[in-house]
Amino acid sequence: MALWSRIIKRALQPRVPTGAAALCSPYSVAASCLGIDSPPQIPRFDYEPKPYKGPSADEVLEKRKQFLGPSLFYYYQKPVNIVEGKMQYLFDESGRRYLDCFAGIVTVSCGHCHPEILDAILEQSKILQHATTIYLHHAIGDFAEALASKMPGNLKVGSIEVG
């Protein structure tokens, strides 16, 4: 028991750098060990977001606190007001670009506002935007068939066969 106490106590003690490392940030110390001269830069991206004219982050946050439940949370003390997306990037109200590392259900594989996906959405919207599953429409069956063809074995829902 005493050994574990000493190990935990030592693990929890703050590590204070000495010498030249004491004058550097943690990134600088790690970078110098790896032979990196400067912090990583986000790659160049030929896109300029539209000027944002909507509510500020503070106004959005205030409205959110007033009208939405506390179960909708955010990850930051001062949340970022994301106002535009393009491919793998997001832009805040000042036009600053971020690599979308959180992504979402679709954006993880497609990005934001991918031109080919936008074209497909626009074409489909001209025909039919939404149909409930209480009506027949070929798209859901076609999608399910295409998805099943990617699965191993012989998958059929009516008579579950895997093999």
C-alpha positions in Angstrom: 0.0 0.0 0.0 2.8 2.5 0.9 4.5 1.8 -2.5 1.3 2.7 -4.4 0.9 5.8 -2.4 4.4 6.9 -3.2 3.9 6.1 -6.9 0.6 8.1 -7.1 2.1 11.0 -5.1 5.1 11.2 -7.4 2.9 10.9 -10.6 0.7 13.8 -9.3 3.7 16.1 -8.5 4.0 18.9 -11.1 7.1 18.5 -13.2 9.1 21.8 -13.3 11.6 22.1 -16.1 15.0 23.3 -15.3 17.8 25.0 -17.3 17.0 26.2 -20.9 13.7 24.2 -20.9 12.4 26.3 -18.1 12.4 29.3 -20.4 10.4 27.5 -23.2 6.8 26.6 -23.7 5.9 22.9 -23.6 5.5 23.0 -27.4 8.9 24.5 -27.9 10.5 21.8 -25.7 8.7 19.0 -27.6 9.4 20.6 -31.0 13.1 21.0 -30.3 13.4 17.4 -29.2 11.8 16.4 -32.6 13.9 18.9 -34.6 10.9 21.0 -35.6 11.6 24.7 -36.0 8.1 26.2 -36.0 4.6 25.2 -35.1 2.6 23.3 -37.7 0.7 25.4 -40.2 -2.7 24.6 -41.7 -2.2 24.0 -45.5 -3.1 26.7 -47.9 -6.8 26.7 -49.0 -8.0 28.7 -51.9 -11.3 29.8 -50.5 -12.4 33.1 -48.9 -15.5 32.9 -46.6 -18.3 35.3 -47.2 -18.3 38.3 -44.8 -20.5 37.5 -41.8 -23.2 39.9 -40.9 -25.1 37.8 -38.3 -25.2 37.8 -34.5 -22.0 37.7 -32.5 -20.9 34.7 -30.6 -22.0 36.4 -27.3 -25.5 37.0 -28.8 -25.8 33.5 -30.0 -24.7 32.1 -26.6 -27.1 34.3 -24.7 -30.1 33.2 -26.9 -29.0 29.6 -26.5 -28.9 29.9 -22.7 -32.3 31.5 -22.7 -34.2 29.2 -25.1 -32.4 25.8 -25.1 -32.0 23.2 -22.4 -28.7 22.6 -20.6 -28.4 19.1 -22.2 -27.1 20.9 -25.3 -23.6 21.6 -24.2 -20.4 23.0 -25.8 -16.8 22.0 -25.3 -15.2 25.4 -24.6 -15.3 28.1 -22.0 -15.8 30.6 -24.8 -17.4 28.7 -27.7 -16.4 29.4 -31.3 -19.2 30.9 -33.5 -19.0 28.7 -36.6 -20.7 30.5 -39.5 -19.5 28.7 -42.6 -18.1 25.4 -43.8 -16.2 24.4 -46.9 -14.8 20.9 -47.5 -12.8 19.9 -44.4 -12.7 23.4 -42.9 -15.0 25.6 -40.7 -14.9 29.4 -40.5 -15.8 31.5 -37.5 -17.5 34.9 -37.5 -14.2 36.7 -38.1 -13.2 34.5 -41.1 -10.6 32.4 -39.1 -10.3 28.9 -40.5 -10.4 25.7 -38.5 -9.8 22.1 -39.5 -13.0 20.3 -38.6 -11.7 17.6 -36.3 -15.1 16.9 -34.7 -16.9 16.5 -38.0 -20.3 15.0 -37.8 -22.4 12.2 -39.1 -22.0 13.1 -42.8 -19.1 15.6 -42.7 -16.6 13.1 -41.5 -16.7 11.4 -44.9 -18.0 14.2 -47.2 -16.7 17.5 -45.7 -18.7 20.7 -45.8 -20.4 22.0 -48.9 -18.7 19.5 -51.3 -19.6 20.7 -54.8 -20.7 17.2 -56.1 -22.9 16.6 -53.1 -24.4 20.0 -53.3 -25.2 19.4 -57.0 -26.9 16.1 -56.1 -28.9 17.7 -53.3 -30.1 20.5 -55.6 -31.1 18.1 -58.3 -33.0 15.9 -55.9 -34.7 18.9 -54.3 -36.1 19.9 -57.6 -37.8 16.5 -57.8 -38.8 15.5 -54.3 -37.3 16.9 -51.0 -38.7 14.4 -48.6 -41.1 11.4 -48.6 -42.1 9.6 -45.4 -41.6 5.8 -45.4 -45.3 5.2 -45.2 -45.3 5.8 -49.0 -43.3 3.8 -51.5 -40.3 5.3 -53.1 -37.5 3.4 -54.8 -34.6 5.3 -53.2 -34.8 3.6 -49.8 -34.8 0.1 -51.3 -32.1 1.0 -53.8 -30.0 2.4 -50.9 -30.5 -0.7 -48.7 -29.7 -3.0 -51.6 -26.4 -1.1 -52.3 -25.5 -1.1 -48.6 -26.2 -4.8 -48.3 -24.0 -5.5 -51.3 -21.0 -4.0 -49.4 -21.6 -6.4 -46.5 -19.9 -9.7 -46.1 -22.1 -12.8 -46.7 -25.6 -12.9 -48.0 -27.6 -10.4 -45.9 -31.4 -10.3 -46.3 -33.6 -8.7 -43.6 -36.7 -10.7 -44.3 -34.9 -14.0 -43.7 -31.6 -13.2 -42.0 -29.0 -15.1 -43.8 -25.3 -14.4 -43.1 -22.9 -16.7 -44.6 
